Amino acid sequence: MIGITNGAFIALIALGYTLVYGIIELINFAHGDLFMLGTFVCLSTLTLLGFSTEVGTTGTPWFALLLAMLAAMIFCGLLNVLAERIAYRPLRRAPRLAPLISAIGVSFIFVNIGLFWQGPTPRRFPDLLPQYDFMSQLFGFTTLIRFTFKDLFVLALAIPLMLGLAWVIRSTRMGKAMRAVAQDSEMAQQMGIDVNRVIAFTFLLGGVLAGAASLMYGLYNNNTVFTLGFTAGLKAFTAAVLGGIGNVNGAALGGFVLGLLSALTVTYAGGQWENVGVFSLLVIILVFKPTGLLGQETGEKA
């Protein structure tokens, strides 16, 4: 079950990568570090509300968790829009290497903000979710597959967020504008679509999903650190490429596949082989299907 749960984290972050790439063909390397800052926002919000690792709680403070998640979603969404406006938009028509280097620079800025904010040592999240093992509690025995309340909490939040994103892209006016800009931004602009607004909204969506994932990660793993963004971002980017970069459904599928593969590798080969198994699968997939699992060949834009 831990593979599916970790796959949900990875999928939510991977969606941010694939949304931005699908619209402006930019690999936003700062996205993983944006997720890291989201965990710090959640931790700070819970601390301000009186919850810490030293203070026990009776029951689950759902209202406090909701406030922490909303704070992280707003913070990450707005910060992502700000990064697009300052660091990426002026370089939109520059050679592709320029915005890529700019994204790496933004990543370093976010890392150093996190280092200054919470320091270099790992920070522990307050343990606010019930320690409830459904298999042993409901059926009276322990099975190989553990299904805990934490797993249910993560999936109950992640799956509706993914479905909501799919609905926004498929059925709303802004979603149709996003698809038009992704297909041909110049033609979309000639048809009256505000391309800058659509791109800003795309960054907002990606940041909001990263903010939501940050609360789930913190409560599930009960820790965060300023270097978290590198490992999380690398796995999420791999999932996006695995599923087909630019394809929303592919990013979600890639996240769950990567989560399951990581869990199986750790279980049967050991934690030291986790990254080897993950990237070996990626290489195999890209050799036989360079566009990823759900990606499609597209011609060059005229």
Rosetta blueprint (number, residue, H / E / L):
1 M L
2 I H
3 G H
4 I H
5 T H
6 N H
7 G H
8 A H
9 F H
10 I H
11 A H
12 L H
13 I H
14 A H
15 L H
16 G H
17 Y H
18 T H
19 L H
20 V H
21 Y H
22 G H
23 I H
24 I H
25 E L
26 L L
27 I L
28 N L
29 F L
30 A L
31 H H
32 G H
33 D H
34 L H
35 F H
36 M H
37 L H
38 G H
39 T H
40 F H
41 V H
42 C H
43 L H
44 S H
45 T H
46 L H
47 T H
48 L H
49 L L
50 G L
51 F L
52 S L
53 T L
54 E L
55 V L
56 G L
57 T L
58 T L
59 G L
60 T L
61 P L
62 W H
63 F H
64 A H
65 L H
66 L H
67 L H
68 A H
69 M H
70 L H
71 A H
72 A H
73 M H
74 I H
75 F H
76 C H
77 G H
78 L H
79 L H
80 N H
81 V H
82 L H
83 A H
84 E H
85 R H
86 I H
87 A H
88 Y H
89 R H
90 P H
91 L H
92 R L
93 R L
94 A L
95 P L
96 R L
97 L H
98 A H
99 P H
100 L H
101 I H
102 S H
103 A H
104 I H
105 G H
106 V H
107 S H
108 F H
109 I H
110 F H
111 V H
112 N H
113 I H
114 G H
115 L H
116 F H
117 W H
118 Q H
119 G L
120 P L
121 T L
122 P L
123 R E
124 R E
125 F L
126 P L
127 D L
128 L L
129 L L
130 P L
131 Q L
132 Y L
133 D E
134 F H
135 M H
136 S H
137 Q H
138 L H
139 F H
140 G L
141 F L
142 T L
143 T L
144 L L
145 I L
146 R L
147 F L
148 T E
149 F H
150 K H
151 D H
152 L H
153 F H
154 V H
155 L H
156 A H
157 L H
158 A H
159 I H
160 P H
161 L H
162 M H
163 L H
164 G H
165 L H
166 A H
167 W H
168 V H
169 I H
170 R H
171 S H
172 T L
173 R H
174 M H
175 G H
176 K H
177 A H
178 M H
179 R H
180 A H
181 V H
182 A H
183 Q H
184 D L
185 S H
186 E H
187 M H
188 A H
189 Q H
190 Q H
191 M L
192 G L
193 I L
194 D L
195 V H
196 N H
197 R H
198 V H
199 I H
200 A H
201 F H
202 T H
203 F H
204 L H
205 L H
206 G H
207 G H
208 V H
209 L H
210 A H
211 G H
212 A H
213 A H
214 S H
215 L H
216 M H
217 Y H
218 G H
219 L H
220 Y H
221 N H
222 N L
223 N E
224 T E
225 V L
226 F L
227 T L
228 L H
229 G H
230 F H
231 T H
232 A H
233 G H
234 L H
235 K H
236 A H
237 F H
238 T H
239 A H
240 A H
241 V H
242 L H
243 G H
244 G L
245 I L
246 G L
247 N L
248 V H
249 N H
250 G H
251 A H
252 A H
253 L H
254 G H
255 G H
256 F H
257 V H
258 L H
259 G H
260 L H
261 L H
262 S H
263 A H
264 L H
265 T H
266 V H
267 T H
268 Y H
269 A H
270 G L
271 G H
272 Q H
273 W H
274 E H
275 N H
276 V H
277 G H
278 V H
279 F H
280 S H
281 L H
282 L H
283 V H
284 I H
285 I H
286 L H
287 V H
288 F H
289 K L
290 P L
291 T L
292 G L
293 L L
294 L L
295 G L
296 Q L
297 E L
298 T L
299 G L
300 E L
301 K L
302 A L
